[in-house]
Amino acid sequence: MTSNTYCRSVLFTPALRPERIAKAAQSGADVCVIDLEDPVAPNLKEDARGKLAQCLATPHSKQVKFAVRVNSLRTQDGLKDLLEIFRQTILPDYILLPKVESAQEIIITEKILGYKEHDIQFLVAVETPGGVANAKEIATASLRLKGLIFGAADYASSTGGAITWESLYFARTQVLNAAKISGIEIIDTPYFDAHDFDGLIADSLRVKALGYTGKSAIHPLQIRHINEVFQPDEAALDRARRIVATAQENEGNAYLLDGTLIGTPLIKAAQKLLDKYGQTSR
């Protein structure tokens, strides 16, 4: 299953605070995550599930997609979360599976989902050493899979490492490569200082240079900056149009454009950019 909806920005909001879901929906985030997992204490999981219907009923534009992050399917709470989702009158656009370590977790979710709720897609967080090791199999587990999300906090906690560029580079690129093999979105971990916008922009530009297509967020104020980084500007789109048009004139052969050699890889990249962003801007 494919979708032309954007995943530049993914904003996490606890299900315990339905009033914040409304603010998240107005933030400009492409995906608003109603979170049943990490921000909800174990003794409040049932309360969070009880507020799910109110959260999903939050008014929002068609451009904004809602996701529900369940608890790990390796826990009782994760299974309860799935069953609660399937009881809802209003369903989310995505189910976000956390801490996925094998393709089987996705396959099981799909089997539980069945054919009835055919429009629901999956987002999958890879945030453990086991998940990183099995990233390719995870990325190819289902046609419902829209994208992978790299989770730095849980990965660093699992390895005993620090949340730094150097310590996370291997895991970040492994998850990236798996997503690219499948042609799905690849979304980076949040930048955890909600008020350091310069740091957020620098971090976003760095992962974009790797090939990431979006970034998670923990605060609505981060969304504008993330969207600006991952949304190509008109100059980039105009250049992509020139590359594609000139390639057609040259029948796909390599050529010089403004002194730069343009070959098949750059032509494909330009076409991919236009396919995703060339018609609609947000």
Residue pairs with C-beta under 8 A, 6 or more apart in sequence:
1 121
1 143
1 144
1 146
3 121
3 146
4 276
5 30
5 63
5 65
5 93
6 30
6 214
6 276
6 282
7 30
7 31
7 123
7 146
7 147
7 185
7 187
7 213
7 214
8 30
8 213
8 214
8 215
8 226
8 227
8 230
8 231
9 28
9 29
9 30
9 31
9 214
9 215
9 216
9 217
9 222
9 223
9 226
9 227
9 230
10 29
10 30
10 31
10 33
10 67
10 123
10 149
10 187
10 214
10 215
10 216
10 217
11 24
11 27
11 29
11 31
11 32
11 33
11 216
11 217
11 218
11 220
11 222
11 223
12 33
12 35
12 39
12 69
12 190
12 216
12 217
12 218
13 20
13 21
13 23
13 24
13 32
13 33
13 34
13 35
14 20
14 35
14 39
14 40
14 48
15 21
15 34
15 35
15 36
15 40
15 48
15 49
15 51
15 52
15 55
15 68
16 39
16 40
16 44
16 47
16 48
16 51
18 51
18 54
18 55
18 58
21 32
21 34
21 55
21 58
22 58
22 59
23 220
24 32
24 220
25 32
25 58
25 59
25 60
25 61
25 64
25 66
26 60
27 220
27 223
28 223
28 224
28 227
28 282
29 64
29 217
29 220
29 223
30 63
30 64
30 65
30 214
30 227
30 282
31 64
31 65
31 66
31 67
31 93
31 94
31 123
32 60
32 64
32 65
32 66
32 67
33 66
33 67
33 68
33 69
33 96
34 52
34 55
34 56
34 66
34 67
34 68
34 69
34 92
35 69
36 45
36 48
36 49
36 52
36 68
36 69
36 70
36 71
36 77
36 81
37 69
37 70
37 71
37 72
37 98
38 98
40 48
42 77
45 71
45 77
45 80
49 80
49 81
49 84
52 68
52 84
52 85
52 88
53 88
53 89
53 90
55 66
56 66
56 68
56 88
56 90
56 91
56 92
57 90
58 66
60 66
63 282
65 93
65 94
66 92
66 93
66 94
67 92
67 93
67 94
67 95
67 96
67 123
68 81
68 85
68 92
68 94
68 95
68 96
69 96
69 98
69 125
70 77
70 78
70 81
70 82
70 85
70 95
70 96
70 97
70 98
71 77
71 78
71 81
71 98
72 78
72 97
72 98
72 99
73 79
73 82
73 97
73 105
73 108
73 109
74 99
74 101
74 105
82 95
82 109
82 112
85 91
85 92
85 95
86 112
86 113
86 117
91 117
91 119
91 120
92 120
93 119
93 120
93 121
94 120
94 121
94 122
94 123
94 146
95 109
95 113
95 120
95 121
95 122
95 123
96 122
96 123
96 124
96 125
96 149
97 105
97 106
97 109
97 122
97 123
97 124
97 125
98 125
98 127
98 151
99 125
99 127
99 128
99 131
99 151
99 154
100 106
100 124
100 125
100 126
100 131
100 138
101 128
101 130
101 131
101 134
102 130
102 134
102 137
102 138
103 134
103 137
103 138
103 140
103 141
106 122
106 124
106 138
106 141
106 142
106 145
107 141
107 142
109 122
110 122
110 142
110 144
113 120
113 144
120 144
121 144
121 145
121 146
122 142
122 144
122 145
122 146
123 145
123 146
123 147
123 148
123 149
123 187
124 138
124 139
124 145
124 147
124 148
124 149
125 131
125 148
125 149
125 150
125 151
126 132
126 135
126 138
126 148
126 149
126 150
126 151
126 175
126 178
127 149
127 150
127 151
127 152
127 153
127 154
127 155
127 158
127 189
128 154
128 155
128 158
129 155
129 158
129 159
129 171
131 138
131 175
132 155
132 171
132 174
132 175
135 148
135 174
135 175
135 177
135 178
136 177
136 178
136 181
138 148
138 178
139 145
139 148
139 178
139 179
139 181
139 182
139 184
140 181
140 182
145 182
145 184
146 184
146 185
147 179
147 184
147 185
147 186
147 187
147 213
147 214
148 175
148 178
148 179
148 184
148 185
148 186
148 187
149 187
149 188
149 189
149 216
150 171
150 172
150 175
150 176
150 186
150 187
150 188
150 189
151 189
152 163
152 168
152 172
152 189
152 190
153 163
153 189
153 192
155 161
155 168
155 171
156 162
156 163
156 167
156 168
159 167
161 167
161 168
163 192
165 206
168 189
172 188
172 207
172 210
173 210
175 186
176 186
176 210
176 211
176 212
179 185
179 186
180 186
180 211
185 213
185 214
186 211
186 212
186 213
186 214
187 212
187 213
187 214
187 215
187 216
188 203
188 204
188 207
188 212
188 214
188 215
188 216
189 215
189 216
190 215
190 216
190 217
190 218
190 222
191 199
191 200
191 203
191 204
191 215
191 217
191 222
192 218
193 199
193 200
194 218
194 219
194 221
194 222
195 221
197 221
197 222
197 225
200 222
200 225
200 226
201 225
201 229
203 215
204 215
204 225
204 226
204 229
204 230
205 229
207 215
208 229
208 230
213 230
214 226
214 230
215 226
215 229
215 230
217 223
217 226
227 282
231 277
231 281
231 282
232 240
232 273
232 277
236 273
237 273
237 274
237 277
237 278
239 270
240 269
240 270
240 271
240 273
240 274
240 278
241 270
241 274
241 278
242 257
243 257
243 262
243 266
243 267
243 270
244 267
244 270
244 271
244 274
246 255
246 257
246 262
247 255
247 262
247 267
247 270
252 264
252 267
254 261
254 262
254 263
254 264
255 261
255 262
256 262
